[in-house]
């Protein structure tokens, strides 16, 4: 059975939901990364750079080190490979 709702009632309900979402966005729980996950990601990035150096691919390792977020590169490459 579907409930018939006036446009005004629908608008008020949507407005209340929007206000609740805004309040939760300002004061609700935030999703944060744990220190362990950040450290693990950086260690994986460093390991990748070391493997490139050991393989003699110094230019590629240097280029990776020169990026702002060198530790994110491995995660992005993995995501790109999975989506292909």
N, C-alpha and C positions, 0 to 999 in steps of 0.2 A: 504494500500500500504506500503510495507516494504522498508526501505531505505538501499541501499547497501553502506557499509562503508569499506574502506580499513583497513587492520590490523594496519597500522601506524596511521591512523586517530583515530581508536578505542583506541590504546595505549595512544596517546596524550590526548584524552578525559579522560581516566581513570587516567592518571597522574595528570591532572588538578584537577579532583575531589578529588584525594588523597591529593594534596597540600592544597586545600580549606578546607578539613576536618581537616588537621593538624593545619592550622592557626586558625580555629574556636576552636579547642581543646585547643590551647594555649591562645587565647585571647577572645574567645566568652563567652556567658553567662554561668555561672556555676549553676548547680542545687544544692541548699542548703536548709537545713531544717530551718524552722523558730524557733525562741526561744520558742514560744508557743507550737509547736509540740514536741519539745525535752522535755520541762517541763511536758507536758501531758503524754508522754511515761514513763518518770521516775516516775510520780505520780501513773500511773497504775501498774508499777512494785512494788512500795512501798506498794500499797494497797494489791497486791497479797501476799506479804511477811507478812503483818499484818494479813490477813485472815488465812494464814497458822499457824501463832502463836496463833491466837484465837481458831483455831481448834485443838490445841495441837500438831501440827506437827512441833515441834521445830527443829528437825534434818534436815528436808527438807528445812525449812526456813533458817537455818544457812548455809546449803550447797549452797542455792541460793545466799545468801549474799556473800559467799566466791568466787563466780565467778566474772570475770573481768567486764562482762556486764550484771549484774543482772537485769537491767531494760529492756533488750532486750528479756529475757526469755519468757515473756508472749506473745509477738508478734510472736516469733518463734513457740511456741506451737500452737497458733491459726493458723498459716500458715500450720503447719504440719497436723493439724486436718482437714483443708479444703482440702488439697491435697489427703487425704486418702479416 
